[in-house]
Amino acid sequence: MLPFIRSDLAQLTAYKPHPSSDNAEPVPTQLDRLDTNESPYDLPPQLKEKLAWTYQQVIETNRYPDGGHETLKDAIAEYVNESAALLASSFTAANISVGNGSDELIRSLLIATCLGGEGSILVANPTFSMYGILAKTLGIPVIGVGRNEENFEIDLKAAQSAIEQTQNPPIRVVFVVHPNSPTANALTAAELAWLKSLSAEILVVIDEAYFEFSQNTLVGELIQHPNWVILRTFSKAFRLAALRVGYCVAHPEAIAILEKVRLPYNLPSFSIAAALVALQNRQLLLESIPQILNERAKLIKVLSDDPTLQLTQSAANFIFLRLKLNISHPKDATVKNIHSQLRQLGTLVREISGGLRITVGAPEENTRTLNRVQAVLANLKS
């Protein structure tokens, strides 16, 4: 390792969005990409044409983008108030910070709270891996607790114990996802009550990346809890994964700190324009949500009929399935084997935490996926 590099980085592995398969067998050139929780639908052609016109006629590529994001923040605040059925004045641009995806906002929150040995973070595994990855790249300790094996509720007793016993450095940030990834379950009343009970000295980050699919938001709680931050993204329901736009909603004082630590000009002009177009046309873009939820129900219904599979209820645009532990499986009926065979047949899903996370795709993708899962399981049982 190069002598000028931090020694602890030798223990880290770079994040790979599309992990390569260990199986060297060829795979189809056309793949159903159901492994990254994206929308199966691209922007409508008329919106792409609008953005193309904006790029040609409005955006000056020799000029830096809008570094303050004020127009976009105003539009986001309007959407947040509307989607949470709040008064129009509940949240304003002062409550919004915009990032290059939610990842940048997570990193900024870590810099603002834990850097320099001032704090550690708490996560309940399995959960979104970037909380731990980003913390470790900054030299911030990560404290992990488990979840209930059946319904994936956080082990609240272990979480509370970790907060009470971790002192050097103390836990300064708790990260949760609502609904959780990869397991798709929403926060329970008990989990929510625990979050509300935490000291105001602890930052609670609630990631609502899948809000548009769950339609269950905690943004209204921010008024009573200034130590809470809500993360959202344009990468899922708004179909802008390629353009990397995330935002958070928080107390104005927390936003002011985030503005201090974020990079200047962190969003390209084209990404800003795309996010504005998406918000201006949100009714059109969000029309796909009911169909995705119907397709999710279809996946769950069919796969739940297989006695070897165990599924949890989903509040997101993906499902999580495992092999039932109380059933005798053939020797090679492993999650890793099923994942590999699906890949060879043309369906990419995410193998993670002892299960398979399958994004809800377009109807034809879901039909192929169901057929392929059933074929793989039948082959393993024969």
C-alpha positions in Angstrom: 0.0 0.0 0.0 1.3 3.5 -0.8 2.9 5.0 2.3 0.9 8.2 2.2 -2.5 6.4 2.3 -4.4 6.0 5.5 -3.8 2.5 6.9 -7.4 1.7 7.7 -8.4 2.0 4.0 -6.6 -1.2 3.3 -9.4 -3.0 5.1 -12.2 -1.5 2.9 -13.5 -2.8 -0.3 -14.7 -0.5 -3.0 -18.5 -0.5 -3.6 -19.6 -2.3 -6.7 -23.1 -1.4 -7.9 -23.2 -4.5 -10.2 -21.1 -7.2 -8.5 -19.8 -9.6 -11.0 -20.9 -13.2 -10.9 -18.4 -15.9 -9.8 -19.9 -18.1 -12.5 -17.9 -17.9 -15.7 -20.7 -19.2 -17.9 -22.0 -16.8 -20.6 -25.1 -14.7 -19.9 -27.6 -13.2 -22.4 -26.7 -9.9 -23.9 -30.2 -8.6 -23.1 -30.8 -8.6 -19.4 -33.8 -7.6 -17.2 -32.0 -5.3 -14.8 -34.0 -5.8 -11.6 -31.1 -5.4 -9.2 -30.8 -1.7 -8.4 -34.4 -0.6 -7.5 -34.6 1.9 -10.4 -37.9 2.7 -12.2 -38.5 0.4 -15.1 -39.6 3.4 -17.1 -37.5 6.1 -18.8 -38.6 9.7 -19.0 -41.4 10.2 -21.5 -40.2 11.4 -24.9 -41.8 14.9 -24.6 -39.9 15.5 -21.3 -36.6 14.3 -22.9 -37.3 16.7 -25.8 -37.9 19.5 -23.4 -34.6 18.8 -21.6 -32.8 18.6 -25.0 -34.2 22.0 -25.8 -33.1 23.4 -22.4 -29.6 22.0 -23.0 -29.4 23.6 -26.4 -31.0 27.0 -25.7 -30.7 27.7 -22.0 -27.7 26.0 -20.4 -24.4 27.6 -21.0 -21.8 24.9 -20.6 -19.0 27.5 -20.1 -20.8 28.7 -17.0 -20.9 27.1 -13.5 -24.3 25.8 -12.4 -26.5 27.5 -9.9 -24.6 26.9 -6.7 -27.4 27.9 -4.4 -30.2 25.7 -5.9 -32.8 28.3 -4.8 -35.3 27.6 -7.6 -35.0 23.9 -7.2 -35.3 24.1 -3.4 -38.5 26.2 -3.7 -39.9 23.5 -6.0 -38.9 20.7 -3.7 -40.4 22.5 -0.7 -43.7 22.9 -2.5 -43.7 19.2 -3.4 -42.8 18.1 0.2 -45.7 20.2 1.6 -48.1 18.9 -1.0 -47.1 15.2 -0.7 -47.3 15.3 3.1 -50.6 17.2 3.1 -49.0 20.1 5.0 -49.7 23.8 4.9 -47.9 25.5 2.0 -45.8 27.4 4.5 -44.7 24.4 6.6 -41.4 23.9 4.7 -39.5 26.4 2.6 -36.2 26.5 0.8 -34.5 27.1 4.2 -35.5 23.5 5.1 -34.0 21.9 2.0 -30.5 20.9 1.0 -29.7 19.3 -2.4 -27.0 16.7 -3.1 -25.4 14.7 -5.9 -27.6 11.8 -5.0 -28.5 11.0 -1.4 -24.9 9.6 -1.0 -23.5 13.1 -1.0 -26.0 14.2 1.6 -25.2 11.2 3.8 -21.5 12.1 3.5 -22.1 15.7 4.4 -24.2 14.7 7.5 -21.3 12.4 8.6 -18.8 15.2 8.2 -21.0 17.7 10.1 -21.5 15.3 13.0 -18.9 12.6 13.5 -15.6 13.6 11.9 -12.5 14.1 13.9 -13.3 11.4 16.4 -16.5 13.2 17.7 -18.9 10.5 17.0 -19.9 7.1 15.7 -23.0 5.9 13.9 -25.6 3.2 14.5 -27.2 1.1 11.8 -29.5 -2.0 12.0 -28.3 -4.6 9.5 -29.3 -5.5 6.9 -29.8 -2.0 5.6 -28.6 0.4 2.9 -24.8 -0.3 2.8 -23.7 3.2 2.0 -24.2 4.5 5.5 -21.4 2.2 6.8 -19.3 2.5 3.7 -19.2 6.3 3.7 -18.6 6.4 7.5 -15.6 4.0 7.2 -14.1 6.0 4.4 -14.1 9.0 6.8 -12.7 7.0 9.6 -15.9 7.0 11.6 -16.8 4.0 13.7 -19.9 2.0 12.7 -21.9 0.2 15.4 -24.3 -2.4 14.0 -27.2 -4.2 15.6 -29.4 -6.9 14.2 -33.0 -7.3 13.2 -35.8 -9.8 13.8 -35.2 -12.7 11.5 -38.9 -13.0 10.6 -40.1 -9.4 10.1 -36.8 -7.5 10.1 -37.8 -5.1 12.9 -34.8 -3.4 14.5 -33.6 -5.1 17.7 -34.5 -2.1 19.8 -33.1 -3.5 23.0 -29.7 -4.0 21.4 -29.9 -0.6 19.7 -30.7 1.2 23.0 -27.9 -0.7 24.8 -25.5 0.3 22.1 -26.3 3.9 22.5 -25.9 3.7 26.3 -22.7 1.8 26.2 -20.8 3.3 23.3 -18.8 6.2 24.7 -15.5 6.6 22.9 -16.7 8.1 20.6 -20.5 8.2 21.4 -23.1 7.5 18.9 -24.0 10.8 17.3 -26.1 9.5 14.3 -28.8 6.8 13.9 -29.6 5.8 10.3 -32.9 4.1 9.4 -34.6 3.5 6.0 -38.4 3.9 5.8 -39.1 1.4 4.1 -35.9 -0.5 4.7 -33.6 -1.7 1.9 -33.1 -4.6 1.1 -36.0 -6.0 3.2 -38.8 -3.6 2.1 -40.4 -3.3 5.5 -41.6 0.1 6.9 -40.9 1.4 10.4 -43.2 0.0 13.0 -44.9 2.0 15.8 -42.4 0.6 18.3 -39.5 1.6 16.1 -40.9 5.1 15.6 -41.6 5.5 19.4 -37.9 4.6 20.0 -36.7 7.1 17.5 -38.8 9.8 19.2 -37.3 8.8 22.6 -33.7 9.4 21.6 -31.8 12.4 23.0 -31.8 15.6 21.0 -28.0 15.2 21.0 -28.4 12.3 18.5 -29.1 13.0 14.9 -31.8 10.7 13.5 -31.6 10.3 9.7 -34.7 8.7 8.1 -34.1 7.7 4.5 -37.4 7.9 2.5 -35.9 6.9 -0.9 -39.0 4.9 -1.6 -41.6 7.3 -0.2 -43.5 7.6 -3.5 -44.2 3.8 -3.4 -45.0 3.6 0.3 -46.9 6.9 0.6 -45.9 6.9 4.2 -43.7 9.8 5.3 -42.4 11.1 8.6 -41.7 14.6 7.3 -44.4 16.1 9.4 -42.5 14.9 12.5 -39.7 17.3 11.7 -41.6 20.2 13.3 -41.4 18.5 16.7 -38.0 16.9 16.2 -35.3 19.3 15.1 -32.7 16.5 15.4 -34.4 14.6 12.6 -33.4 14.7 8.9 -35.5 13.2 6.1 -33.6 12.0 3.0 -35.3 11.7 -0.4 -34.2 11.1 -4.0 -35.2 11.6 -7.6 -33.6 8.3 -8.6 -36.5 6.1 -8.0 -40.1 7.2 -8.7 -39.0 10.3 -10.6 -36.9 8.2 -13.0 -33.7 10.3 -12.8 -31.2 7.7 -11.5 -28.7 8.7 -14.3 -28.7 12.4 -13.2 -28.0 11.9 -9.4 -30.2 14.3 -7.6 -31.1 13.8 -3.9 -32.4 16.1 -1.2 -33.0 16.3 2.5 -35.6 18.1 4.6 -34.5 19.3 8.0 -34.5 22.2 10.5 -33.0 25.4 9.0 -30.1 25.3 11.4 -29.1 21.8 10.3 -29.5 22.8 6.6 -27.2 25.8 7.2 -24.5 23.5 8.5 -24.9 21.2 5.5 -24.5 24.1 3.2 -21.2 24.9 4.9 -19.8 21.4 4.3 -21.2 20.5 0.8 -19.0 21.0 -2.3 -19.7 24.2 -4.3 -21.5 23.6 -7.6 -22.3 20.0 -6.6 -25.1 19.6 -9.1 -24.6 20.0 -12.8 -26.9 22.4 -14.6 -28.5 19.6 -16.6 -29.3 17.7 -13.4 -30.9 20.8 -11.9 -33.0 21.3 -15.0 -34.1 17.7 -15.1 -35.2 17.7 -11.4 -37.2 20.9 -12.1 -38.9 19.4 -15.1 -39.6 16.2 -13.1 -41.3 18.2 -10.4 -43.2 20.3 -12.9 -44.5 17.1 -14.5 -44.8 15.0 -11.3 -48.4 14.0 -12.0 -47.4 12.5 -15.3 -44.3 10.7 -13.9 -46.0 9.4 -10.8 -48.8 7.9 -12.9 -46.6 4.8 -13.1 -46.8 4.1 -9.3 -50.2 2.3 -9.3 -49.0 -0.1 -12.0 -45.7 -0.8 -10.2 -47.7 -1.5 -7.0 -50.0 -3.9 -8.9 -47.0 -5.7 -10.4 -45.5 -5.9 -7.0 -48.6 -7.6 -5.7 -48.5 -10.0 -8.6 -44.9 -11.0 -7.8 -45.7 -11.5 -4.1 -48.8 -13.5 -4.8 -47.2 -15.9 -7.2 -43.9 -16.4 -5.3 -45.8 -16.8 -2.0 -47.5 -19.9 -3.4 -44.1 -21.7 -3.5 -43.7 -23.5 -0.2 -39.9 -23.2 -0.3 -39.9 -19.4 -0.5 -40.4 -16.9 2.3 -41.4 -13.3 1.5 -41.9 -10.3 3.6 -44.5 -7.6 3.0 -43.1 -4.8 0.8 -43.8 -1.0 1.1 -41.3 -0.3 -1.7 -40.7 -1.0 -5.4 -38.9 -4.2 -4.7 -39.5 -7.5 -2.9 -37.2 -9.6 -0.7 -37.3 -13.3 -0.7 -35.5 -16.1 1.1 -35.5 -19.9 1.2 -37.5 -21.2 4.1 -35.2 -22.6 6.8 -37.6 -25.3 8.0 -37.8 -27.0 4.6 -35.3 -29.6 3.4 -33.7 -28.2 0.3 -31.6 -29.9 -2.3 -27.9 -29.5 -1.7 -27.5 -26.9 -4.4 -30.7 -25.0 -3.7 -28.9 -22.0 -2.3 -29.6 -18.3 -2.7 -26.3 -17.9 -4.4 -27.1 -20.7 -6.9 -30.5 -19.3 -7.7 -29.0 -15.8 -8.2 -26.5 -17.3 -10.6 -29.0 -19.3 -12.6 -31.3 -16.3 -12.9 -28.4 -14.3 -14.3 -27.7 -16.9 -16.8 -31.3 -16.9 -17.9 -31.3 -13.1 -18.3 -32.6 -11.7 -15.0 -30.3 -9.6 -12.7 -31.4 -9.5 -9.1 -29.4 -8.5 -6.0 -28.1 -11.3 -3.8 -27.8 -9.7 -0.3 -28.2 -10.6 3.4 -29.1 -14.2 2.7 -31.9 -13.4 0.2 -32.7 -12.0 -3.1 -33.9 -8.4 -3.6 -35.9 -8.2 -6.8 -36.9 -4.8 -8.2 -40.4 -4.6 -9.6 -39.9 -4.1 -13.3 -42.2 -3.6 -16.3 -45.0 -6.2 -16.7 -43.1 -8.2 -19.3 -39.9 -8.2 -17.2 -41.9 -9.5 -14.1 -43.5 -12.2 -16.2 -40.1 -13.4 -17.4 -38.8 -13.2 -13.8 -41.6 -15.3 -12.4 -41.2 -17.9 -15.1 -37.4 -18.0 -14.5 -37.7 -18.3 -10.7 -40.2 -21.1 -11.1 -38.0 -22.9 -13.6 -34.9 -22.6 -11.4 -36.7 -23.9 -8.4 -38.3 -26.8 -10.3 -34.8 -27.7 -11.7 -33.4 -27.7 -8.2 -36.2 -29.8 -6.8 -35.9 -32.4 -9.6 
